[in-house]
């Protein structure tokens, strides 16, 4: 049975207003309200006001790799923002935004022509009738504190709702808020391959093996 697997990994759709923790002294909603699986720990976190994909693991090796800041492993977010980002704002998000804790790494940014197919949030977003809102998809390779919200605010388009859509090849597909599934063997293989690829591309140039010189004929 999967509950006995020492390397168990699960994917979970964290709902809005839930802490990425299993206990809380103030009685707020936590992972324990949804996940009755012993000895699993979140590999990373989402803020209380953010939603979407969390990977929880029992095996320390996978959790360590997922949380290693030197591995530029992609994480994709759906962000509902106030206003409609201009091409210049999107370029800034793509090339790097200067935040108090440093410049962000290059990111992938996609403006969505239609809102994504997501369930309604338990608490509706704040809406101002005089200002439209729009959705963008951002793929980051780092995890600064509240990074997406800070990035969009820095370019003039505050985030109203934030949903993590994927971590590498692992997605929310087949889940509803509050649900979790065990990672399948195929998903584990794909995730390991994604992490290995990200590690290889993130290595400093001086640490990478030099290509062999071809002998001249």
N, C-alpha and C positions, 0 to 999 in steps of 0.2 A: 504493500500500500504506500502511496506517495508520501503520507505523513511520516513514514519511517526513513525517508531518503535523507541522508546526511548532507547532500548537496541540493536540496530542494530550492527551487526558485519559482516565484509566482509573479504575475502581473496583476495590478490592481488599479481600478479607476477610483482615485480619491475624490470624493465629493467636495463641494464648496463648504467652508466653515468646519473642516475637520483637521485636527492637528496631525502632523507626521510624527506621531509618538503613540505608545501604547498606554500611557498613563498621563493623567493631568490632575493636579491638586485642586484646580478650580472647577472641576466637573464639566469641562468642555468635551465635545465629541472627539474621539481618538480612533486610531486604527483598530483598537480592541472592540469597538462597536460593530465592526464589519468582518474582521479576520480572526477566526478561532483556530489558528494554526500555531502550535508551540515553536518557540525558538527560531523565529524568522525576524529579520531586521531590515529596515529600509536602506537600500543602497542609494543614498542621496535623499533629498527632501523636496517638498513643495510647501510653499507658505500656506497658512490657514485660508487665505482668500483666493488661492489658486486651485485649479482642478486638474484632473487627468492622470496620466500614467505614472505609477510608482512600480519599481521592481523591488521585491523583497526576497532575501535569500537566507538560507541557513548556512551555506558554505562561505567561509571567510574569503577564499581566494577570489571568487567572482565579485563579491561586495567590494573588496579592496580595489580591484581593477576598475569597476564602475565609478568609484569615487576618487580615483587617482587624478589630480588636477593636471598632471603632465601629459595625460592622454587626451588628445583632442577628439573625443568621441561625440558624434553628433546627437543633439537633442532638438526636437522640432516642437514648436509651440504655435497655437492658434491664438491670436490676440485681437480682441475687439477694441478698437481705439476710438477716441473722440476726435471727430474730424476725418478728413480724407488726406492721407499723407501725400505730399508732393514728390515728384521725381527726385528733387534735391534731398528731401528727408530720407527717402529710401536709399539713396546713394550713401548718405552718412551712416545709416544702419548697416549697410553692406561693408563699407570700408573701415568703420571703426568710430565709436563715439567716446569722447573723453569724459570719464566719470571720476569721482573723487578718489577711487581706488585704482585708477589707471585706465588706459585706453582699451576698449574691447577688441577682441580678435575679429577679423573679417567674418561676416555672416551671410547667409542666403536669405533673401527677402522676396516674398511673392505677394502681390496685391490680389485679393480674391474678389472676383466679380459678383459672387453670390455668398451669403452667409453659409458657413459650414453646417452640415447636418448634425447638430448637437441637441441634446435635451435641454429644456429650459432650466435655468439655474434656480435653486431653491429660494434664493433671495434675488429679486430682479435687480438689474444694474441701474445705476443712476443715469437718467436720460434728461438731456436738455433739448427741448423742442426746437430751439433756434440753431442747434449745431447737429449736423448729421454724424453718424458713426459708420465705421467700416471695419473690415476684417483683413488681417495680414497673417501670413505664415512665415515664421522666422526659424531658421535652423542655426543653432549656436554650437560651438565646440568648446565651451567653457561654462563655468557655473558660478559667476559672481552673485552675491546676495541680491535678490530681487532684480536680477539683471534686465529682464525684458521690460519690466515696468519702468526702470530707470532709463533705459535706452529710449523708449518711445517718448517718455516725458522730456528727455533732453533735446529731442528734435521737434518738440512742440505738439505731440499727439498722445496724451495720456491714455494708458491702458484702462479699460473699463471691466473687461473680463479676460481671464487668461486660462488656457487649457493646454496642458502638455499632451501632444498628440502621439509622440513616439520617442523611444530611446534607441538609437541605431535602428535595427530592423524590427524591433518589438513595438507593437502598436496597441491601440485601444480596441481593435477590431473584435467584435463578438462580445464586448463587455458593455454593461450599463453602469452608471454611477453606483458605487458601493459593492460591485461584484469583483471577484478575482478568479483567475484560472492558473493552474500550474503551467509553467513553460513546457512545451513539448520537446522531445529530443531534437527535432528539426530546428525549433526556435533557439535551443541552447547552442547548437552548432553554428547557426547564423550569427548569434550574439557573440560567441567566441571569435568567429572570423572577423566580425566588425571591429571588435576591440583590438585584435591583433593588427588589423590594417591601420586603424587609427594610431596605435602606438608607433608603427613603422613610419607613418607620415609625419608624426609629431616629433620624432627624434631630431635633435640638433644636427646640423650638417656635419659638424666635426665628429659626431658619434656614429655616423652612418658608414657602412663598409664602402670602401672606394672600389669603383668598378675596375676590373682587371684590364690591363692594357693588352690589346691584341698584338701578337708578335707580327712584325713585318715580314712579308715573304721576300 
